[in-house]
Amino acid sequence: MIIKILTTLLLLILMNSCSKSQKSENNQTAEDKNSTSVKSEKIDSKKRDSVDKNNSKEIAIKKSILTIKTVNGKEIHIDEAEGGLTFQEYKDKNVFVIFFGYRCPPCLQEIPHLISLMNKKYSDLEVIAIEVQGLNREQLKGFVEDKGINYTVALGRENNSVINYIASRARWQGSIPFFISFNKKGEVKFVHIGALSEKNLEAIYRSKD
């Protein structure tokens, strides 16, 4: 019985995501339509530094600045924060960070939902999507224009340090789309693998605090 349950859960994850290195397209459904739940996890920051258990003094978290370079040439500066990350250009905003691929069927299905969410023009919401399947700058610009993407997009090959940093803290294994929601304090609120519907994206935004 346990084996059957584990097998079913594994199949659901595989049906709802793809590898960042996946080369072939397929006709599988990108999203489990019957699922409205979102996996909530905290990025594990405890392993970042070893702390002497006998030291009763509070230890300040070391600030580590990273930079996301967008496909349009802008830069977004990131600071390490307790329980997550803060984005200097997006202070007092909720930020969705997504790793996606141009050949990934679930990623392609999620894009219109993100566009629709951004069309609602929430003043305290930003989306940063990083393409991780290898498009170059000109190809990614064309992709953004073709899909009518209205949120921030960045090139994976120009942002390896950011990808590696987030991957190490979130224990990302390469499945996409990979979604992280940060609240206004920079705290991680949700981590999810697989495509999200507009309804779920809206729910995540509204449960930001």
trRosetta pair geometry for C-beta under 8 A, 3 or more apart (Angstrom, degrees):
i j d omega theta_ij theta_ji phi_ij phi_ji
1 4 5.8 -54 -153 32 31 111
1 5 6.6 30 152 -18 64 104
2 5 5.7 -56 -152 35 33 111
2 6 6.3 29 154 -15 68 107
3 6 5.9 -56 -147 39 31 109
3 7 6.2 33 154 -22 65 108
4 7 5.7 -56 -147 36 29 113
4 8 6.4 32 154 -21 64 105
5 8 5.8 -56 -152 34 30 112
5 9 6.5 28 154 -16 65 105
6 9 5.8 -54 -149 36 33 110
6 10 6.3 34 154 -20 66 106
7 10 5.8 -55 -149 36 30 112
7 11 6.5 31 154 -19 64 106
8 11 5.8 -57 -150 35 30 111
8 12 6.6 33 153 -21 64 104
9 12 5.7 -53 -152 32 33 113
9 13 6.7 31 153 -17 65 103
10 13 5.9 -55 -153 34 34 110
10 14 6.3 28 153 -15 67 109
11 14 5.7 -57 -145 40 32 110
11 15 6.1 32 157 -21 67 108
12 15 5.9 -57 -146 36 28 110
12 16 6.3 9 160 -7 62 117
12 32 5.9 11 -157 -71 97 146
12 35 7.6 101 -170 -48 127 147
13 16 6.1 -76 -149 45 26 102
13 17 6.2 -26 170 24 67 115
13 175 7.4 -17 165 -164 101 166
13 193 6.5 29 -154 97 97 123
13 194 6.8 -125 -146 -55 54 125
14 17 6.9 -85 -133 55 22 79
15 28 6.0 -136 -148 172 73 127
15 29 6.6 18 171 68 105 84
15 32 6.7 87 97 -67 118 91
16 30 6.9 72 -142 168 51 45
16 31 6.0 60 -131 -118 93 37
16 32 5.5 -47 -77 -19 123 93
16 106 6.0 91 177 -112 45 147
16 193 7.3 108 103 119 104 75
16 194 3.2 12 138 -137 109 130
16 195 6.2 -132 -170 27 80 76
17 104 8.0 -17 -169 -170 53 123
17 106 5.7 -75 -103 40 34 161
17 175 4.3 46 142 173 139 110
17 176 6.2 152 -165 73 94 25
17 177 6.8 -126 -123 34 87 48
17 178 7.9 61 -140 -66 129 67
17 193 5.0 -20 -70 159 155 93
17 194 4.4 -90 -53 -82 93 67
17 195 7.6 -179 -82 -16 60 67
18 22 4.6 -46 162 -6 115 158
18 101 7.1 -95 86 48 110 133
18 104 4.5 -173 59 -138 124 94
18 105 6.6 97 -25 33 141 79
18 106 6.1 169 -3 19 94 107
18 107 7.5 -86 41 -12 108 99
18 175 7.0 150 78 -152 16 71
18 176 6.1 -35 69 65 68 77
19 22 4.5 129 62 -44 83 90
19 174 5.6 12 -148 133 79 109
19 175 6.3 -54 -94 -102 47 54
19 176 7.2 52 170 19 12 88
20 99 6.9 -43 -93 152 123 117
20 101 5.6 167 -141 -61 58 129
20 104 7.7 -38 -112 -63 41 133
20 132 4.4 -46 -151 115 127 117
20 133 5.8 -153 -179 -77 67 73
20 174 5.0 -110 11 -170 105 81
20 175 7.6 -143 -29 -103 78 8
20 176 5.1 89 -79 -16 75 126
21 133 7.1 163 -101 -126 28 77
21 174 7.2 -18 -2 -179 94 128
22 101 7.0 128 48 100 95 161
22 103 6.2 -155 96 104 87 113
22 104 6.2 100 56 -94 126 78
22 133 7.4 -49 52 -118 68 125
23 103 6.8 -12 -147 135 24 163
24 103 7.7 113 68 168 6 126
25 103 6.0 -121 -72 -171 85 84
25 105 6.2 114 -155 -60 81 99
26 105 6.2 -84 61 -25 68 145
27 105 7.7 167 -117 -119 13 156
28 105 6.3 133 63 81 78 155
29 32 7.6 107 112 -80 120 38
29 33 7.4 -64 170 -24 143 98
30 105 5.1 -148 -80 129 102 85
30 106 3.5 153 -155 -108 96 58
30 107 7.7 -134 -146 7 134 30
30 108 7.2 -146 -79 61 154 73
30 109 3.6 174 49 24 155 146
30 110 6.9 -132 145 -35 138 79
30 194 7.8 154 166 -171 69 77
30 195 4.3 45 145 -1 104 153
31 35 7.8 -135 170 53 79 101
31 106 6.6 124 -55 -136 68 93
31 109 6.2 -141 -18 116 105 142
31 110 7.7 125 -63 -73 119 82
31 194 6.9 123 -113 160 65 102
31 195 4.3 -91 -73 85 97 112
31 196 7.3 143 -119 -91 126 9
31 197 6.1 123 172 -57 159 85
32 35 4.1 41 100 9 115 117
32 194 7.5 4 3 165 95 148
33 197 7.9 84 -123 -66 60 135
36 197 7.9 -50 -115 39 71 130
36 199 6.9 -49 -133 112 103 123
36 200 6.3 -166 -155 -82 61 98
36 203 7.8 82 175 -2 94 163
38 190 5.5 -5 140 -151 125 137
38 192 5.4 -57 -162 -83 88 134
38 196 7.2 27 -107 -118 111 118
38 200 5.7 139 -65 -167 114 113
38 203 7.2 176 -11 93 133 118
38 204 6.1 149 -120 -78 179 105
39 190 7.2 117 85 -166 52 86
39 191 6.3 -55 106 86 98 67
39 192 5.0 143 46 -105 92 70
39 193 7.2 -4 38 19 144 73
40 189 7.3 -54 -138 155 100 54
40 190 5.2 -65 -108 -113 71 71
40 191 7.2 102 -148 30 26 68
41 170 8.0 106 100 -152 123 83
41 188 7.5 -31 97 134 62 128
41 190 7.6 69 29 -159 60 37
41 191 4.3 -51 53 41 103 120
42 83 6.7 -58 -158 -147 109 86
42 188 5.7 134 -139 78 53 118
42 191 8.0 -145 -44 -8 8 121
43 83 7.3 124 54 -172 91 42
43 84 6.2 116 35 -95 127 59
43 169 4.8 32 179 144 119 101
43 170 4.9 -55 -115 -87 101 71
43 180 7.5 27 -56 -138 119 131
43 188 4.7 122 -2 -18 98 160
43 191 7.0 128 -63 -63 76 136
44 47 5.8 33 135 9 110 105
44 169 6.7 -169 63 -172 61 62
44 170 8.0 145 22 -106 75 26
44 171 6.9 40 23 -25 117 112
45 48 5.3 -20 -173 -11 64 123
45 61 7.6 -15 167 -124 136 131
45 82 6.8 178 93 -149 166 50
45 83 6.4 -105 -1 -75 141 30
45 169 6.5 13 -88 -150 66 111
48 61 8.0 39 88 -145 148 96
48 62 8.0 -156 142 40 125 105
48 169 7.3 9 -75 -106 105 99
49 59 7.6 -131 98 129 141 142
49 62 7.0 116 -55 3 141 117
51 55 6.7 -116 176 52 83 120
51 59 6.0 -154 -123 20 117 153
52 55 4.2 81 80 -12 104 109
55 59 7.2 52 116 -50 132 113
61 80 6.1 -135 144 123 116 108
61 81 7.0 100 88 -157 150 23
61 82 5.2 -173 -23 -68 148 80
62 80 6.7 19 92 74 61 146
63 79 5.5 -29 -153 -158 99 99
63 80 5.6 179 -139 47 39 94
64 79 7.5 133 63 -156 43 48
64 80 4.4 51 36 -22 85 127
64 165 7.7 -171 119 -141 132 139
65 77 6.1 -14 -164 -172 105 98
65 78 6.6 144 -156 76 52 54
65 79 5.8 -21 -97 -94 72 65
65 80 7.9 -103 -60 -7 37 80
66 77 7.6 154 81 -158 43 50
66 78 4.3 -18 62 61 90 113
66 161 6.0 -167 -139 118 107 107
66 162 5.0 131 160 -93 135 82
66 165 5.9 -124 -76 22 153 162
67 75 5.3 -18 -169 -165 112 108
67 76 6.9 146 -159 72 57 46
67 77 5.6 -23 -103 -102 78 62
67 78 7.0 -167 -78 15 28 85
67 162 7.5 -110 74 -59 32 117
68 75 7.0 148 76 -158 50 53
68 76 4.3 -10 56 57 104 102
68 78 6.7 69 -16 -26 95 116
68 128 6.4 30 140 -169 168 140
68 130 7.4 -107 -143 -82 119 115
68 154 5.2 -73 178 -96 103 163
68 159 5.5 24 -132 -122 68 134
68 162 5.4 49 -84 -75 82 168
69 73 7.4 -20 -173 -139 90 29
69 74 7.6 161 -155 83 49 40
69 75 5.7 -23 -101 -101 63 75
69 154 6.3 123 82 -145 48 108
69 155 7.2 -32 93 42 95 93
69 158 4.9 -80 68 138 123 125
69 159 6.2 -160 36 -69 79 94
70 73 6.8 -38 75 35 82 21
70 74 4.5 6 35 57 124 86
70 75 7.3 -144 4 -74 84 26
70 76 6.9 76 -41 -14 102 102
70 152 5.5 -80 -118 -165 129 97
70 153 6.6 95 -159 74 87 44
70 154 5.0 -83 -113 -88 48 83
71 137 6.3 159 -146 -148 82 75
71 140 5.0 -132 -117 114 137 121
71 141 5.7 177 162 -75 122 73
71 144 6.4 172 82 -26 155 148
71 153 5.0 -9 4 96 126 92
71 154 6.1 -162 -32 -111 75 29
71 155 5.7 111 -88 -37 82 90
74 152 7.8 -85 70 -134 127 113
75 89 8.0 155 103 -38 57 140
76 87 5.8 -16 176 -159 110 107
76 88 7.4 166 -173 48 59 80
76 89 5.1 -98 -127 28 75 129
76 90 7.2 10 -148 -10 116 105
76 128 6.7 -102 47 -107 169 142
76 152 7.3 63 -42 174 142 158
77 87 7.3 132 77 -161 48 54
77 88 4.1 -5 75 25 103 129
77 89 6.6 115 29 -21 77 90
78 85 5.3 -7 -169 -179 110 121
78 86 7.0 150 -156 78 58 45
78 87 5.8 -25 -101 -101 73 63
78 88 7.3 -129 -73 -6 24 86
78 162 7.0 104 22 -121 149 108
79 85 6.9 151 75 -163 45 68
79 86 4.8 -14 59 61 98 98
79 88 6.6 90 -16 -55 103 92
79 186 7.7 -51 78 -124 89 155
80 85 6.5 -49 -115 -111 37 72
81 84 5.3 -13 75 76 104 69
81 85 5.8 147 23 -119 97 16
81 86 4.7 86 -39 -21 135 96
81 185 7.4 179 156 147 147 69
81 186 3.8 49 58 117 160 145
81 187 7.5 -98 114 -66 122 52
82 186 8.0 95 53 94 52 113
82 187 7.8 -16 100 -93 68 85
83 185 7.9 18 78 114 123 108
83 186 7.2 121 82 107 84 80
83 187 4.3 -5 118 -126 124 83
83 188 6.1 -140 161 19 76 81
84 182 5.2 143 176 -125 141 104
84 183 8.0 131 33 33 171 71
84 185 7.8 102 50 105 131 74
84 186 4.6 177 91 147 111 70
84 187 4.7 165 0 -130 135 20
84 188 4.3 170 -90 -33 108 74
85 166 7.8 -51 -28 -95 147 95
85 182 6.2 -75 61 -104 77 152
85 186 5.5 -130 93 -165 24 101
86 91 7.5 31 180 -104 107 70
86 182 7.8 -178 -94 165 40 142
86 185 7.8 -71 -89 158 104 34
86 186 3.7 -57 -70 -87 77 136
87 90 4.0 14 96 44 120 105
87 91 7.4 -146 85 -57 65 47
87 93 7.4 -55 67 65 117 106
87 95 5.4 98 3 -65 141 161
87 126 7.4 -118 88 73 156 143
87 128 7.8 179 -111 -26 153 144
87 182 7.6 126 -12 84 107 149
87 186 7.7 167 -3 -105 64 93
88 91 6.7 -6 -163 -49 33 95
90 93 4.2 -84 175 54 91 129
90 95 5.5 96 115 -76 152 118
90 126 4.8 -95 -125 19 140 153
92 124 6.8 -79 138 -131 75 101
92 184 5.3 14 -146 -154 39 115
93 124 5.0 -167 -125 -166 65 58
93 125 6.5 -178 -172 -75 97 13
93 126 5.2 51 141 -4 140 106
93 184 6.4 129 41 -109 10 80
94 124 5.8 63 8 136 87 88
94 125 5.2 -19 68 -104 98 67
94 126 7.4 170 85 26 49 66
94 181 7.0 -2 179 -172 104 92
94 182 6.7 171 -159 88 57 58
94 183 5.6 -29 -111 -132 89 42
94 184 6.1 -53 -64 -55 65 69
94 205 6.5 136 101 -140 152 71
94 208 4.6 -69 -96 -138 144 137
95 125 7.8 158 -86 -158 33 49
95 126 5.1 -16 -111 70 76 96
95 127 7.6 157 -161 -92 57 26
95 128 6.5 7 -174 3 105 107
95 181 7.6 159 86 -155 47 47
95 182 4.6 -4 59 57 93 108
96 114 7.8 -151 98 -129 147 109
96 125 7.4 18 -7 -170 101 94
96 126 7.3 -164 28 97 70 49
96 127 4.6 -14 65 -113 107 75
96 128 7.1 175 88 28 55 62
96 179 6.7 -23 -168 -160 98 93
96 180 7.3 154 -158 81 51 48
96 181 5.5 -20 -103 -103 73 72
96 182 7.8 -167 -76 23 28 72
96 201 7.7 5 -100 -149 160 99
96 204 7.6 82 -96 113 116 133
96 205 8.0 -52 -50 -80 120 88
97 128 5.1 -14 -110 70 70 101
97 129 7.9 162 -162 -85 43 36
97 130 7.4 10 -173 -3 87 106
97 166 7.1 -128 127 -128 147 157
97 179 7.5 148 82 -155 52 44
97 180 4.7 -10 60 60 99 100
97 182 7.0 41 -7 -8 104 109
98 110 7.8 -164 -159 123 150 142
98 114 7.6 -82 -3 -94 161 148
98 127 6.9 1 3 -172 114 96
98 128 7.2 169 25 89 70 51
98 129 4.5 -18 69 -112 105 78
98 130 7.1 177 89 24 52 67
98 177 5.6 -11 -169 -170 106 110
98 178 6.8 151 -157 76 53 51
98 179 5.2 -8 -105 -102 85 71
98 180 7.7 -169 -74 25 44 65
99 129 7.9 158 -91 -160 15 61
99 130 5.4 -28 -108 70 63 97
99 132 5.0 15 -172 -17 99 137
99 156 7.9 71 -145 -100 90 113
99 163 7.0 94 -106 -128 124 99
99 172 7.3 83 17 -163 154 153
99 176 5.3 -105 112 -110 90 107
99 177 6.7 162 79 -155 57 55
99 178 4.2 7 46 49 107 105
100 104 6.4 -144 -172 53 69 133
100 107 4.0 133 -159 -146 99 126
100 110 7.3 -137 -112 66 131 127
100 111 7.7 112 -175 -70 162 93
100 129 5.5 -12 16 -170 122 108
100 130 7.3 142 26 72 69 45
100 131 6.1 -40 79 -104 78 56
100 132 7.0 142 65 16 26 90
100 176 5.6 145 -121 179 34 123
100 177 4.8 -4 -98 -109 84 95
100 178 7.9 -154 -62 28 51 64
101 104 3.8 93 65 -15 102 114
101 107 5.3 159 48 7 60 163
101 131 6.6 103 -113 -159 38 70
101 132 5.7 -66 -77 64 86 74
101 133 3.3 79 -145 -30 105 126
101 176 5.2 109 -6 90 101 152
101 177 7.9 -147 13 -78 72 65
102 107 7.6 -86 -78 101 17 137
102 108 7.8 66 -163 -74 39 97
102 131 6.1 24 -37 -150 93 121
102 133 5.6 -137 28 64 75 126
102 135 5.5 73 -12 -46 144 126
102 139 7.8 -76 -38 143 173 110
102 140 7.8 -132 -60 -105 133 70
102 143 5.6 -79 -117 -127 126 151
103 133 5.5 -154 23 160 97 162
104 107 3.7 65 85 9 111 117
104 108 6.6 172 87 -15 58 83
104 133 6.7 -173 -27 -47 99 143
104 176 5.3 -70 -116 98 170 110
104 177 6.8 151 117 -48 143 71
105 108 5.7 -56 -146 35 32 111
105 109 6.5 30 158 -18 66 105
106 109 5.7 -55 -149 36 34 111
106 110 6.3 34 154 -23 67 107
106 176 7.5 170 74 119 110 64
106 177 5.8 -131 115 2 103 93
106 194 6.0 -86 -175 -155 153 57
106 195 3.9 -144 -174 -35 92 109
107 110 5.8 -58 -150 33 31 111
107 111 6.9 47 152 -39 63 95
107 176 5.8 4 -63 139 120 106
107 177 4.6 135 -95 -59 78 101
107 195 7.1 -144 -68 -85 25 97
108 111 5.9 -35 -155 5 34 118
109 112 7.4 -55 -176 26 39 99
109 113 7.7 28 140 -8 64 111
109 195 5.1 10 81 -140 109 160
110 113 5.5 -65 -163 40 50 115
110 114 6.2 48 146 -22 81 105
110 177 5.5 -43 19 -3 159 161
110 195 4.2 -151 -61 -140 104 90
110 196 6.0 60 -130 42 113 64
111 114 5.7 -57 -150 36 33 110
111 115 6.3 35 154 -21 67 105
111 147 5.6 -46 157 -180 148 138
111 149 6.6 -69 -163 -93 110 98
112 115 5.4 -51 -145 36 36 115
112 116 6.2 38 155 -21 67 104
113 116 5.7 -51 -148 36 31 112
113 117 6.4 34 151 -21 63 104
113 195 7.9 118 22 179 142 96
113 196 6.6 -155 109 97 151 72
113 197 5.9 -158 -120 -170 149 32
113 198 4.1 -146 -146 -65 92 74
113 201 5.8 146 148 -3 111 142
114 117 5.6 -52 -149 34 32 113
114 118 6.4 27 155 -14 65 107
114 127 5.8 136 -167 -163 115 168
114 129 7.4 60 168 -58 168 134
114 149 7.8 7 97 -138 117 86
114 151 6.1 -78 153 8 113 143
114 201 6.8 -163 -90 -126 58 162
115 118 5.9 -60 -149 40 29 107
115 119 6.4 37 150 -28 64 105
115 147 7.7 -150 -59 146 137 92
115 148 6.3 56 -133 105 148 95
115 149 6.4 -113 -85 -121 104 45
115 150 5.6 97 -137 21 78 102
115 151 7.5 -134 -92 -8 53 100
116 119 5.5 -49 -150 26 32 118
116 120 7.5 41 150 -27 58 95
116 198 5.2 -26 81 -115 133 134
117 120 6.0 -50 -171 16 38 113
117 122 7.9 -33 166 5 80 117
117 125 7.6 -97 149 135 105 150
117 127 7.6 99 90 -48 121 139
117 198 6.2 -171 -56 -142 90 84
117 201 5.0 -83 -74 123 148 134
117 202 6.5 -157 -114 -70 103 73
117 205 7.1 165 -163 -34 124 146
118 121 7.4 53 167 -69 50 43
118 125 7.6 -146 -107 108 65 115
118 127 6.2 -88 -73 12 118 128
118 150 4.9 -179 105 93 137 108
118 151 5.0 -145 -77 -61 155 101
119 150 6.8 84 -66 61 72 157
122 125 4.0 43 88 13 119 119
122 205 6.7 162 2 -177 175 140
124 184 7.0 -32 -176 -82 119 114
125 205 5.9 -8 -101 -136 138 121
126 151 7.4 138 -173 -153 57 100
126 152 6.7 18 178 6 99 123
127 151 3.7 -11 72 -170 111 149
127 152 6.4 175 91 36 59 80
128 151 7.4 -130 -72 153 26 105
128 152 4.8 -25 -107 86 65 118
128 153 8.0 163 -161 -88 50 23
128 154 6.6 13 -176 -5 93 117
129 149 7.6 -97 44 -164 142 139
129 151 6.4 86 -4 100 108 113
129 152 6.9 158 22 92 69 60
129 153 5.1 -23 71 -110 96 70
129 154 7.2 172 87 23 45 73
130 153 7.7 151 -89 -164 29 54
130 154 4.7 -26 -105 72 76 101
130 155 7.6 -18 -153 79 74 9
130 156 5.5 103 162 -85 93 72
130 159 5.8 -104 -137 78 128 144
130 162 7.3 -163 -94 99 158 123
130 163 6.5 -162 133 -80 153 100
131 135 5.4 -23 134 34 145 114
131 140 5.6 -164 28 -117 156 120
131 143 7.6 90 -96 80 153 154
131 153 6.7 32 -26 -176 103 101
131 154 7.2 -167 14 86 75 47
131 155 6.2 -28 53 -123 103 42
131 156 5.3 -108 91 -22 56 99
132 156 4.2 130 -103 -100 49 148
132 163 6.7 130 -107 -125 116 142
132 176 6.4 -177 54 -72 124 149
133 156 7.4 119 13 8 32 152
133 176 7.8 -122 -50 47 102 159
134 156 7.2 -53 -65 60 32 129
134 157 7.1 62 -129 -47 49 115
135 139 4.1 -138 -164 98 97 117
135 140 4.4 128 116 -63 129 84
135 143 6.3 -45 -138 -12 166 144
135 155 7.0 -117 86 -129 85 89
135 156 7.9 100 43 21 73 100
136 139 5.0 87 51 15 70 107
136 140 6.9 -140 94 -8 30 93
136 155 7.5 17 -165 -141 29 134
136 157 7.5 -26 -109 34 56 143
137 140 5.9 -60 -146 37 26 108
137 141 6.4 28 156 -20 64 105
137 155 5.8 -48 -89 -71 68 152
137 158 7.8 53 -76 -32 100 135
138 141 5.6 -50 -148 33 33 113
138 142 6.5 33 153 -17 63 105
139 142 5.7 -57 -154 37 32 112
139 143 6.3 36 149 -23 66 106
140 143 5.3 -49 -146 34 36 117
140 144 6.3 40 154 -21 66 102
140 153 6.6 -171 168 136 112 125
140 155 5.5 -150 1 -91 165 91
141 144 5.8 -52 -150 34 31 112
141 145 6.4 27 153 -15 64 107
142 145 5.8 -57 -147 39 31 109
142 146 6.0 32 156 -21 67 110
143 146 5.8 -56 -143 37 27 111
143 147 6.2 9 163 -4 64 112
143 149 7.9 23 122 -5 75 131
144 147 6.4 -68 -144 46 23 98
144 149 4.5 -82 -149 44 74 120
144 153 5.3 -154 -93 33 124 156
145 148 7.6 25 -179 -72 30 39
149 153 5.9 51 122 -43 149 131
154 158 7.0 -121 175 72 90 106
154 159 5.4 41 145 -23 127 150
155 158 4.4 58 83 18 107 110
155 159 6.6 143 82 0 56 99
156 159 6.1 -88 -144 53 28 92
156 160 7.3 65 163 -74 67 64
156 163 6.3 44 -151 -57 84 149
157 160 6.8 2 -154 -48 32 99
159 162 4.4 -33 176 37 97 118
159 163 5.9 104 116 -24 85 95
160 163 5.5 -57 -143 40 34 112
160 164 5.9 31 160 -18 70 108
161 164 6.0 -54 -142 39 27 108
161 165 6.2 29 156 -22 62 109
162 165 5.8 -56 -146 34 28 112
162 166 6.3 20 160 -11 64 108
163 166 6.2 -62 -148 42 26 103
163 167 5.9 28 156 -22 64 114
164 167 5.5 -55 -141 38 28 115
164 168 6.3 28 160 -21 64 106
165 168 6.1 -58 -152 33 26 107
165 169 6.6 10 157 -6 62 110
166 169 6.0 -65 -147 44 31 103
166 170 5.6 2 166 5 72 118
166 172 6.7 28 120 -3 83 136
166 180 7.2 -134 -165 -2 125 157
167 170 6.4 -67 -128 53 21 91
167 171 7.6 43 173 -133 53 3
167 172 4.1 -89 -129 53 71 109
168 171 7.7 19 -174 -73 22 42
170 178 7.9 123 117 170 144 124
170 180 6.5 -94 -101 -82 151 133
170 188 8.0 166 -99 -121 102 154
170 191 6.0 175 -154 -130 115 139
172 175 7.8 -139 -167 39 80 69
172 178 5.7 49 -134 -158 123 159
175 178 6.4 119 89 -70 65 100
175 193 4.9 40 100 -159 124 127
175 194 7.8 -13 145 -54 119 64
176 193 7.9 -97 -99 -150 15 81
177 193 7.6 163 88 -157 51 46
177 194 6.7 15 58 143 80 6
177 195 5.9 85 30 -83 122 56
177 196 7.8 -96 88 0 133 83
178 192 7.7 167 -157 87 42 50
178 193 5.8 -13 -108 -107 70 72
179 190 7.1 -10 118 114 102 101
179 191 7.1 157 89 -156 63 38
179 192 4.4 -11 62 61 111 93
179 193 7.5 -169 22 -77 80 26
179 196 6.3 14 -35 -18 168 130
180 188 6.2 -55 -168 -133 103 102
180 190 7.2 173 -150 90 38 60
180 191 5.4 -2 -105 -106 76 74
181 188 7.1 106 76 -160 56 57
181 189 4.6 -54 100 61 106 101
181 190 4.3 33 29 44 117 93
181 191 7.9 -137 21 -63 72 40
181 204 5.2 -152 -72 170 159 120
181 205 7.9 -138 -140 -78 134 47
181 208 7.3 -120 163 -114 121 74
182 186 5.7 -14 -176 -147 120 36
182 187 6.7 146 -154 69 69 31
182 188 6.1 -42 -98 -93 69 48
182 189 6.9 154 -116 3 16 89
183 186 7.3 -52 70 14 63 16
183 187 5.1 -7 39 56 105 88
183 189 5.2 91 -40 -44 98 122
183 208 4.9 135 -117 173 92 80
183 209 6.3 119 -146 -101 140 31
184 208 7.2 67 -17 151 85 119
184 209 7.9 -6 18 -100 105 70
188 191 6.5 10 177 -49 124 98
189 204 7.2 136 106 -169 121 87
189 207 6.9 162 170 111 134 88
189 208 6.4 -112 -50 -141 171 43
190 204 5.4 -82 20 -137 155 115
192 196 6.4 66 110 -65 151 117
196 200 4.4 -122 -169 88 96 124
196 201 5.2 118 123 -58 123 84
196 204 7.4 -13 -172 -12 155 137
197 200 4.8 96 53 8 78 99
197 201 6.9 -139 95 -4 41 87
198 201 5.6 -53 -145 38 33 113
198 202 6.2 37 154 -21 65 106
199 202 5.8 -55 -151 35 27 112
199 203 6.5 28 151 -20 62 107
200 203 5.4 -52 -147 35 35 113
200 204 6.4 38 154 -21 67 101
201 204 5.7 -51 -149 33 31 111
201 205 6.5 33 151 -19 63 105
202 205 5.7 -54 -151 35 32 113
202 206 6.3 23 155 -13 66 110
203 206 5.9 -60 -144 41 30 106
203 207 6.2 14 159 -7 66 111
204 207 6.1 -67 -144 46 27 98
204 208 7.6 71 148 -71 56 70
205 208 6.0 -10 -176 -51 38 110
